[in-house]
């Protein structure tokens, strides 16, 4: 029999589900207050999702963007971390059913983030790659390299070409950034590794259903990003809807289909609502409806923060953007409210302060928007690096990334082209 | 249909099987000569086995000790690297059957190294961990961390204790080094990560069937190493034979059995002879019998080098030690002989120059022997680090390891405590 084995104390227990940006920001503040904190996550590490694409393209080690949860709270007696998944929630008796047994709570915070949304397309779910976890990023890295290894072995020209093609669906920050990184592999790395292949045959497609890439940013930044991408040889299709994918042929609305052995789906996410959560409070994007205190609709002691939370205000009728700063600010506000609860003070409403947004396209190229300030190019690229470096948890990881970036920049070399665990492709071409 | 797709040229083709120390040392020299080189390996990277134990214990990233084979020979037109495994060898028509099809050779070099030898114990093979590959090292890292996570969930004291115990079988360099590294995790890292567990309950056993650890070194060094290990709290049993392991109980000859959820088997290796190789030339330790030119018994155009090769001389009646320097020196000699073949000169016999041996036990502690010079302690530890750092392939990896070691040394922290892909244990204790 296993069970969570959390000691019973006089303190009220706050159970936090999820060790992402929102979850760890909250926990770091709460351990200073008189609560007992329990954090559960299915992984033993926090992952820095904005740089997953660099793991996928051989630029960074997984260990540079993942950080052990326990290392965040060394020797701390007041927080109990458990590797577990939620299987059910009983809001009457106030407990979770989890993969490690029954877990009581006084307060529950759902900070489970978001997962890839294939919008119900079973083929896409089977054949496309997502990029929301370190394991997925490593799979993508492996399959890209495996495809080139396999292309060497194939005489049939059409089949060889399709092994070299990569389609990225979704022109948000992830899609733009990964397209740029793959284009740099094509330019600087792959021809040296595979001198026997003809890289003029390799095509990188970025397909966006909106009329522009980076549609959350200004028209100016979108235009700039699209120009950067096209100058790097990426075929950018906007206003274009991908209909289906069978592991080989990408079917596109009102356009000829494309053959490609890799399709990366970066065209949507949905809230990762835990199993057993009351479906009545789920709203658009599979997010959990909350009031302005991040309290889940109908509950005083259950909260949701981060990508999974949905708060409508007059300024955010469709909820807040699903980005790290929102989750971290909600965590800050919620920790303050937990403090106020101890002091019997009324709760304070969440207010989002938008610091801006940014995306990088490749060496020396990025677009940045900070309130009325909009800029691109080299300075934007430096700003992008600085902000990402500073957001990484842990001195060691910051240093490791800085070293690796410097190396990659000066050597034009994403060195980590390792297939440690080969990915078993669902479709064979030989 | 896939096939190796190697162009036919006027040059004689040398097929090298295996990209370990011997294989890459040979290939680096041969690409300068008038041969066509084909290298096949089942991985797309070279791995630095002497530091695998640091990957297993969270000290180093896999990417620091693995190096893409293609990166060793960038843009080189005269070497063809293929991911493939040998399935059969036809010495009459001079071709290999491989996982990617039929491959002709003029000369064949077997440099396939060695794998863990469980000496036919099926239980051991099923439940014990080996440590001869990056994937195995990552599995070991995961299971050690998973066991502590699970120990938190178990109330039964005996079962909890067994999850914390680790048995290492084999007191050679690998066994000694991994025991030291685990002991440092126990001392500096795990108690901070798991303040809820009682680490006086964690036992590390090092069991050696010989009468001393590091039996390839002098009695003096053995004694010193054993003292280091015992001072670090490791229970060292020499002259002790492990008989069996069922995933929970380690049965030992003439001693009480030990309960432990992890058993690392570092007590023997055997030559990794490719499938289909003529069994008549296989000798002790599953190695391939060669003459002093590394020619396989009975063949003029088939060679074996490195751990898989077995050459008896009056000085080495049991073959050469299975260490990297032997393989690299054999590769050097063989490349010279390939040059002589082109010039119709007679072959030169291999002669091993023993530079000495070394093993580290932990922070500031190592033993080193270089001909008549024997020393231990801090200077030996610095020498150990220097030699290993200089033997690593690639500037980037050298830099990454130096940085990581400095960090680990000053912070007392093996930071990479990540369970990226959980290991499915064959035995459950709950």
Interface residues (C-beta under 8 A of the other chain):
Chain A: X1 X2 X3 X4 X5 X43 X44 X45 X61 X62 X63 X64 X66 X68 X70 X71 X74 X75 X76 X77 X80 X82 X83 X100 X101 X134 X135 X138 X145 X146 X149 X150 X152 X153 X154 X155 X191 X192 X193 X194 X195 X196 X394 X396 X399 X400 X403 X404 X407 X411 X413 X415 X416 X417 X418 X419 X420 X421 X430
Chain B: X1 X2 X3 X4 X5 X43 X44 X45 X61 X62 X63 X64 X66 X68 X70 X71 X74 X75 X76 X77 X80 X82 X83 X100 X101 X134 X135 X138 X145 X146 X149 X150 X152 X153 X154 X155 X191 X192 X193 X194 X195 X196 X394 X396 X399 X400 X403 X404 X407 X411 X413 X415 X416 X417 X418 X419 X420 X421 X430
